[in-house]
């Protein structure tokens, strides 16, 4: 079972500290599974940790979080080489791809070197739900604001472009991101941008934004558009998800 049309859930959340585990999946990860339409068996999630260098300790934590949630999780490693022989077949065999945050610049470079950018597009078109947090959100768009180059935020403009917008993440927790996103939209470096507070996700069917959702009450999404030489921002109230994502 896959989504009925190409689906992306781009987020600034999805994880929280667990009780018996270091990490638990929050409502946004559960919602990604819901969007896939899987039923009658354990959902299959592919975890992609390229943006943090395929850190094995975090892949282990995500595997444990999946066990607690009742999901089967497969880590896709690209360091020092792909850990599966048929990368495309492995990706297409899953219901959801969840991409971890970290360096979106490094993620994009490594994915392109291995052809994973093209594989992800084919998976998206085939109905595998593409999702992720932070760098795992920005990657699906034209670009956004990143600290991949150092502590000072800079633009990244060579995203995969499945979604024809800019993307701002951690909009309420990193004070430099809002003004930079406004500047990048105002000067035309990025197209109109869709931005998320921590805990908020954006659901796209094809390239159309159909809903904003949140796992944290009081948070919001934002549309940033260009008006002349200025940027204008509109707040979008998201739907509150339950802790199980349903």
N, C-alpha and C positions, 0 to 999 in steps of 0.2 A: 504494500500500500504506500503510495506517495501522494503528496499534495496534488490537487486537481489542476493547478496552474503554478507557474514559477513563483516561489514564495521566499521572502527574506524577512527575518526578524533581527533588526539592528538595535543593539542595546548599550546601555551604560550600567549593566547589572547582571544578575543571574546567579551569583554565588553569595553565600553567607557562612559565617563560622558555625560549625556543627556542634552538637552536644557530645556525641561519642566519636565524631570524626573531625578532622581539621577543617574540612570544607563540606558544605551541603549545597545541593541545587535549590535555588529559590524559584519563585513562581515563573520567572521569565524562561528558564530552561524547560520547565514543565509545559509552558505555553508553546514553545517551539515544537515539542513532541505532539501536543494537541493539534497544531497546524498541519502536521504531517498526515493526520488522519489514521494513524496506525491503531489497530485494535485486534484483539484475539491472540496476541503474542507479546513478548517483551520488546519494547522499542529498542532500536539499534541506533546508537549515537556514535559518530566519529568525532573524536577530540583532536584538534589541530593546535599544537603548541609552538609553531614556528616562531612566533613573535617573542617568545622567551627562550629561544634556543633549544626547544624540545627538552626543557628541564625535566628530568626523569622523576624528581621528587613531586613535582606538581601533577604530572601525568598519573602518578600513583594515587594522589589525593583525589583526582577527578574520577579515577576508576572506583575508588571507595565510595565517593558521593553517588556514583551511578548505581552501585550495588544497593545502597540504602534506598534510593529512589525506585528501584525495580527495573532499571534499564541495563542493557548490555552496551558497554563502551569499548571502542577500539581506538587506541592512540595511533595517529599517523605521524611518524617521525621522518624528517628529511635529513637529520644529522646523525651520523656522518654520511649516511646514504638512506634512501627510502627503506623502511622496515617491512614493506610488502613488495612482492614482485610486480603485481598488476595494480598500480595506484588507481587508475581510472575505475577498474572493476571493483576495487575495495570501496571507493567513495560512493559509487552508484549502488552498492549493496546496503547502504545505510538509509535510515529515515531522515536523520538530522545530522548536519555538520555543525559543530560548535567550535568556534575559533577563539582562542584565548588572546587576551590583551598583551601589550608589550610594545615592541618596535614595529610599527606598521611599515616603515621604510625598509627594514630588513626582511620582513615578511614578504613584501611585494617583490623584492629582488630575488629571494630564494624560490618563491613560487614560480616566477617566470623562468628561472634557470631550469627548473624541473618540469615545466609545462603544466604546473598545477593550476595556473590561471585559466587555461583552456579547459581543463578537466572540470573545474568548479563551474564554469559556464554551462558545460554540457549537463552536469548534475542538476543545476538550477533549472534548466529547460526541461529536464526529465522529471521534475517534481520533488527532488530532494530538498528539504528545507535548509537554507543557508542561514546561519545565525552566529552570534558571537558578541563579545564585549570589547569596547574601547577600540584597540587596533583591529579586533575582530568585527567591529562595526564599520569603521572608516574604510576598510579595504574594499567593500562592495560599492562604494560611491566614487565620484570624481576625485574627491580628496577632502582634506580637512586641516585641522590644527594638530600638530604633533610635537612631542618632546623627544622624538627619535634621534635628533641630532645633538641634543644637549639640554640643559635645564631651561633655556629660553625657548619658548614655543615658536615654531616656524611652520610655514605651510607645506603640505604635501599635495601635489596636484596630479600625480600619476596613478591614482587608484584604478581598480579594475573597471569601474564605470558601468557596472551592470545597472546601477541606479544613477540617473543623470542629474544628481544634486551634489552639493557639498554636505558634509556631516560633521557636526560638533558633538563631542562626547564630554562627560563629566562637567556639564555646563554650570552646575551650581557648586561644585567642590574645588574647582581650579579657577581662580579668579581671572587668570589671563586668557582663558579660552573665549569667553563671550566677546570682549573687545576685538580680539584678533579675528574671530569669525565675522564680525560686523565689517571690519576693514577689508577682509578678503572678498566679501560679497560686494561691498560698496565700490571697490576699485576694479571689479570684474575678474579677479584672480580665480574666484570660484563662482559657480552659478548659485541660484537660490539654494539655501542650506536648511537642512532639517537637523535639529539639535535636541539632545536629551539630558535631563538631570540624571544624577545617579539613581538607579533603580527603575528607569523608564526604558521602554522599548517601542520601536516603530515597526508596524507590520505592512509589508508591501506585497501586493499581488501583481505580478508583472512588474512594471515600473511605477505603479500607482500606489501612493500611500493610502491605506484603507482604515487604519486605526492606530492610535497611541494607547499603550497599556503600561501599567506600573505595578510593581510589587511593594512600593512604599507610599503610604498616603501622603498627600500634600505636594508631591513632585509633579513636574510638568514636562511637556515637549514644547518646542518653539520652531516657528517658521521664520527664517530671515530672508528677506527679499530686497532687491535693489530698487531704489526710487531716485532717479537722477544720479547724483554722486553720493547719495546717502544709503544707509541700510535701515530697513524697518523690520521690527520684530513683532510677531504675533504669538501669544501664548496659546497652547493647545492643551486642554484638560484631558488627561488620559483616563481610561477605564481601569479601576482597581481590580487586580487579579487576586484570587484567594491564594493561600500558601501552597496549595497543590497545583496551582495553575489552571484550575477549572472553576 
